[in-house]
Every structure is written in C-alpha cells, then in structure tokens.
Amino acid sequence: MNIFITSTNTDVGKTYVTVNLYHFLKNEGYNVTIFKPFQTEEMPDGTYPDLEMYKAECGLSYETTSLYKFKDPISPHLAFKREPHQMFDRQVIIDRAEELATRHDIVLIEGAGGIAVPIHNSDKEWYMTADLIKDTGAAHIISVVPSKLGAIGDIVVHQRYLESQNLPSNTLIMNRYSNTDVEQDNLLTVKDLLHQDVETFPENGTASEIPKCILKQLKGVRNDESSKA
C-alpha cells in the first residue's frame, strides 16, 4: 500500500513525521520504505537534507529513496527549468512507485512542499502534486499540518483543495503540537469546521507518539482496497 505524505506548505515537518511513521509501522511488523520522488536543495557537501535523514534515521539509501535531485531549494517546476538536462518522465515515476510497492507492505511517499505545489510545466500542461499522488497509486494521504497561529486557515484551504481534486481519503496530523490555549482552540475549531478528526504529534515527538488510530485507519484503507480487487 502506498501512502502519500503532504502538507500545507514547506517546513511544516513532513520529513520528521515521515521518519517517525516509518519506525511506528516497522514496530508494528510492516515491511516499510520511503520514497521522495523530488528532492530540492543540495547541501555544500553534496548531500540532500531529507534523503540524509532517511539514511541516518532509517538506514535507507539514496538509491531507494530518491529519483530526481536538484541543487536549489525551490519548487520542482522551477528546478526543472534551471536544470534542463534533467528530463521529466511521468512513466519513470509510476514505474518506481509500483516497483517499490511490490517489495514492501507500505511505501511512504513524501511530496515536495504543500498539496498544491507544481511539479513540472510543459507547453501542454501543468503536472501538479495532485497528479503525482494519483500516479504513485496512493491509497491514503497523511496531511502534516501546522498547529500554531494561522493554522486554521491553512488547514481549511488545504482540505478543501484536496477534496476538489478527487484524491484519496486523508488523515490530518497537527505537527509540533504543545497544547497551548491557541493550539487547543485551533484543534477544536478545525474539527468543527471540517467535521473531521484531527490528530496531533508533539514537538520532537517519537515513533511511540504517532497516533495509534492511524494504524486502524490504514487497515481500513487496505481492507477497502482488497474488497475492490
């Protein structure tokens, strides 16, 4: 089963949550891997921050976790323009996601930035994150969202956009949640506005603090997939 991890924006904590979700699922007995199709920002030493975290924290190689890697910390669509030698190939992405799915119970696919980030632009069309989610065969989406001031508007817009694209079901996880009065109100308000459960994950949280209900949700998604097969 492929699960896509996205967010409202960049720097909300997708990679950190992805790594902890990886360990949470591993501890539950699943064969798990991580795949980040588009990694932007090369460090001075030639490494890439997210890929390095997968390597250091999960023991996963660049060969497994990466596909396209770009120098500058920018949107993938602009990265392709700046590095025209890198040719966008939709089928390559699909093939890699399918290949990983054949070898693992769960593939965690981390997007670049937020849900509406453009990936590539040709003369004919835009290829968006929503297209990437569909092409990678994601059965469920994990939305890593903010918890502090400004979270309400960001989360509501994120959810409405996601729903407008006819994407799979998602789980909202408020990251870096510290239970302040503002965060408590944000949590309750978002739940009431969206009529949807919202989970929380603390600052510097660990795999043991990943909400346990996620496992039940993923099992439900897997059962739905099986019944449709």
matplotlib code that plots the C-alpha trace (Angstrom):
import matplotlib.pyplot as plt

x = [0.0, 1.3, 0.7, 1.4, 2.7, 1.9, 1.4, 0.0, 3.5, 7.2, 8.9, 5.9, 7.7, 6.7, 10.1, 10.3, 6.8, 7.5, 10.6, 8.7, 5.8, 8.3, 9.5, 6.0, 4.9, 8.1, 7.5, 4.0, 5.6, 5.3, 7.9, 8.2, 10.2, 10.3, 10.3, 10.8, 10.5, 11.5, 14.3, 15.3, 18.3, 21.7, 24.0, 27.6, 28.9, 26.8, 24.2, 20.4, 18.8, 15.7, 17.5, 20.2, 17.6, 16.2, 19.7, 20.7, 17.4, 16.1, 19.2, 17.7, 20.0, 19.6, 19.1, 15.9, 14.5, 15.3, 14.6, 15.0, 17.5, 18.1, 20.6, 18.4, 15.8, 12.9, 9.7, 10.3, 8.8, 11.4, 14.2, 13.4, 13.7, 17.1, 18.4, 17.1, 19.4, 17.0, 14.2, 10.8, 9.3, 6.0, 6.3, 9.5, 7.8, 4.9, 7.3, 9.4, 6.3, 4.9, 8.3, 8.6, 5.1, 5.8, 8.7, 7.1, 3.9, 3.9, 5.6, 5.6, 5.9, 6.9, 5.9, 7.7, 6.2, 2.4, -0.5, -0.8, 2.9, 3.6, 6.0, 6.5, 5.3, 5.4, 3.9, 0.8, 0.0, 1.0, 1.8, 0.8, 1.3, -2.3, -1.2, 1.8, -0.5, -2.7, 0.3, 2.0, -1.1, -1.5, -4.4, -4.3, -2.8, -1.2, -1.6, 1.1, -0.3, 0.6, -0.8, 0.1, -1.3, -2.5, -3.2, -7.0, -6.9, -4.0, -5.7, -9.2, -7.7, -5.6, -8.5, -10.9, -8.2, -7.5, -11.2, -11.6, -9.0, -10.9, -7.9, -7.9, -9.0, -6.6, -5.6, -4.8, -1.9, -1.2, 2.6, 4.6, 1.5, 2.3, -1.2, -1.3, -4.6, -4.3, -3.4, -6.3, -8.7, -7.2, -7.7, -11.3, -12.1, -10.7, -12.5, -15.8, -15.3, -14.3, -16.4, -13.2, -10.9, -7.6, -4.7, -1.7, 2.1, 4.3, 7.4, 10.3, 7.9, 8.9, 7.6, 5.8, 3.8, 2.4, -1.4, -2.4, -5.6, -3.6, -2.9, -6.7, -7.3, -4.6, -6.0, -9.4, -8.0, -6.2, -9.4, -11.2, -8.5, -8.8, -12.6, -12.3, -9.7]
y = [0.0, 3.4, 6.4, 9.9, 12.5, 16.1, 19.4, 22.9, 24.3, 23.7, 23.5, 22.1, 18.9, 16.3, 14.6, 14.3, 12.9, 10.5, 9.1, 8.5, 7.0, 4.7, 3.5, 3.2, 1.0, -1.1, -1.7, -2.9, -5.6, -4.0, -4.0, -0.3, 2.0, 5.7, 7.4, 11.1, 11.5, 15.1, 16.4, 20.0, 21.6, 20.2, 20.9, 22.2, 18.7, 17.2, 15.6, 16.3, 17.0, 14.9, 12.0, 12.2, 11.9, 8.8, 7.4, 8.3, 7.5, 4.6, 3.2, 3.8, 4.5, 7.3, 4.7, 3.5, 6.9, 9.3, 9.8, 13.4, 15.5, 19.3, 21.8, 24.8, 24.9, 25.8, 24.3, 21.3, 23.0, 25.8, 23.3, 21.5, 24.9, 25.6, 22.1, 21.3, 18.3, 16.5, 15.2, 14.9, 11.4, 10.6, 6.9, 6.6, 7.9, 5.4, 2.5, 3.3, 3.6, 0.3, -1.4, -0.3, -1.4, -5.0, -5.3, -3.6, -3.7, 0.1, 2.8, 6.2, 8.7, 12.2, 15.2, 18.4, 21.3, 21.5, 19.9, 22.5, 22.6, 22.4, 19.6, 20.3, 22.6, 21.7, 23.6, 21.5, 21.2, 21.6, 18.4, 19.1, 17.3, 16.0, 14.3, 12.8, 11.4, 9.7, 8.5, 6.9, 4.9, 6.3, 4.7, 7.2, 10.7, 11.8, 15.6, 17.1, 20.5, 23.3, 23.8, 27.3, 30.8, 30.7, 27.0, 27.2, 29.0, 26.9, 23.6, 24.5, 25.7, 22.5, 20.2, 22.0, 21.9, 18.2, 17.4, 19.4, 17.2, 13.9, 12.5, 9.6, 10.0, 11.7, 11.9, 15.3, 15.5, 18.7, 18.7, 20.4, 20.5, 21.7, 22.0, 25.8, 27.6, 28.8, 25.3, 23.7, 26.2, 25.6, 21.9, 22.2, 24.8, 22.8, 19.7, 21.6, 23.4, 20.3, 17.7, 15.6, 14.1, 15.8, 14.0, 15.6, 15.0, 16.9, 18.9, 16.4, 13.6, 9.9, 6.9, 5.8, 9.1, 8.6, 8.5, 4.8, 5.4, 5.8, 2.1, 1.4, 3.9, 2.3, -1.2, 0.1, 1.5, -1.8, -3.7, -1.3, -2.0, -5.7, -5.6, -3.7, -6.1]
z = [0.0, -1.0, 1.4, 0.3, 2.9, 2.1, 3.9, 3.8, 2.9, 3.3, 6.7, 8.5, 9.4, 6.8, 6.8, 10.6, 10.8, 7.9, 9.6, 12.8, 10.9, 9.3, 12.7, 14.0, 11.2, 11.4, 15.1, 14.1, 11.9, 8.5, 5.7, 5.1, 2.9, 2.0, -1.4, -2.2, -6.0, -6.0, -3.6, -4.0, -2.1, -2.4, 0.6, 0.2, 0.8, -2.0, 0.3, 0.5, 3.9, 3.6, 2.0, 4.6, 7.4, 5.8, 5.6, 9.1, 10.9, 8.8, 7.2, 3.7, 0.8, -1.7, -4.4, -2.6, -1.5, -4.3, -8.0, -9.1, -7.1, -7.7, -6.5, -5.4, -2.6, -4.9, -6.3, -8.6, -11.6, -11.4, -10.6, -13.9, -15.7, -14.1, -14.8, -18.3, -18.5, -16.1, -18.2, -16.5, -17.2, -15.7, -16.5, -14.6, -11.5, -11.9, -12.5, -9.4, -7.2, -8.5, -8.1, -4.5, -3.8, -5.0, -2.5, 0.6, 2.6, 2.8, 0.8, 2.4, -0.5, 0.7, -1.5, -2.0, -0.1, 0.1, -1.6, -4.4, -5.4, -9.2, -10.2, -13.9, -16.6, -20.3, -23.3, -23.0, -19.2, -15.6, -13.6, -10.0, -6.7, -7.1, -10.3, -8.5, -5.8, -8.4, -10.5, -7.5, -6.6, -3.2, -1.3, 1.6, 2.3, 5.5, 5.8, 8.1, 9.1, 11.5, 15.0, 15.9, 14.9, 11.4, 11.3, 10.9, 7.5, 6.2, 7.2, 5.9, 2.5, 2.3, 3.0, 0.5, -2.2, -1.6, -1.8, -5.0, -6.7, -6.1, -4.1, -1.7, 1.9, 4.3, 7.9, 9.3, 11.8, 13.6, 14.0, 16.8, 19.0, 22.5, 23.9, 24.3, 24.6, 21.0, 19.7, 21.7, 20.1, 16.6, 17.0, 18.1, 15.5, 12.6, 13.7, 13.9, 10.6, 8.6, 10.5, 10.5, 13.2, 13.6, 15.2, 17.0, 17.1, 19.6, 19.0, 18.9, 19.1, 18.8, 16.9, 20.1, 20.0, 16.5, 17.0, 17.2, 15.4, 12.2, 12.2, 12.3, 9.5, 7.3, 8.0, 6.9, 3.7, 3.0, 3.5, 1.1, -1.5, -1.0, -1.4, -4.7, -6.1]

ax = plt.figure().add_subplot(projection="3d")
ax.plot(x, y, z, "-o")
ax.set_aspect("equal")
plt.show()
